[in-house]
Amino acid sequence: MKAASAAVLPAPTCRGERVEGMTPSTPATPPSGRVPGNAGIWVGILCVLVEFLLLFCVYFVAKAHHRDAFLTGPDQLATSAGVAITCFLLTSGYCMVKAVAAIRRDRRRAAGRWVLAAFLLGLAYPLIKYFEIRWNLAHGIDGAAGIFYTTYYYLTLNHLVHVSWGLLGLLWVAARTALGVYSPHDYSGLEAAAMYWHTTDLIWLVIFPFFYVLR
Amino acid sequence: MGHAEQIWLLLLGLTGTGAWLAETGQAGWPLSLTVAGLIAWKGRLVIDHYMEMTTADARLRRVMYAFIVAVPLLVLASHGLGDALRDFTTLR
């Protein structure tokens, strides 16, 4: 009887719509062609992508005009800080993948724990950045140390601002998950936060080689 | 080990490769090509497996793919056409 009713009742999408061919008991695989999260977050994500694409153009133009500065610049930066930030962001992103998967299976407490883990791991970013900048300043690397470092501060601090917004979003989503707001039928808010968080990941995966690897 | 764990470990492994390149890499085409490849590969992993764009709206998926193709191409163009870019962006 239960199996029969499950077969009749389609499974939900992240916004509560039901899709034929999926059952609520099926480990949720979202339907194709959908907008992950919600349309609003995608307006923000596309704006962020355009913004950073323009900033990357600034990087390339500065590099074209000052090849020597960009050749030697990465040698003075603390590579370990960049690597650590990358690892923490990727692991935090992994936690958000698990959070979305958990809420789809109606494992609400697990979803809450994964979002909280993502938030705490994400907090490592501003912490590492703080110590990295202190280390930089102790070694005479400030915003006026040369065009490479001016560009480095411009892009990385801009990214830090976006990560800070993402962290606030994760905190908000963690609280709402704890309050039981999200369910397998409606988790668009949680997924939207995950989409934004993965976008900050994606952009850092470009920034990291620009300043720590490329010459 | 689940699929998400495999992708996470692969991303960390590729980051390790980037860290090694940061310490040992010399300026030149091999470094630029490797960095462009790493950006494209890691970006594709995040877009496909973290963001699940393979099942998302086709227009959004194309925009994300365009971003992660454009950036590596800019890396290569910057390396190969640096002088032309400098001349083009010099105010006269």
Interface residues (C-beta under 8 A of the other chain):
Chain A: T29 P30 P31 S32 G33 R34 V35 P36 W42 L46 L49 L53 F56 C57 F60 V61 K63 A64 H65 R67 L71 P74 T79 G82 V83 T86 C87 L90 T91 G93 Y94 M96 V97 K98 A101 A194 M195 H198 T199 D201 L202 L205 V206 F208 P209 Y212 V213 L214 R215
Chain B: A4 E5 I7 W8 L11 L12 T15 G16 G18 A19 L21 A22 E23 G25 Q26 A27 L31 S32 V35 L38 I39 K42 G43 V46 I47 H49 Y50 M51 E52 M53 T55 A56 D57 A58 L60 V63 F67 I68 A70 V71 L74 V75 A77 S78 G82 D83 L85 R86 T89 T90
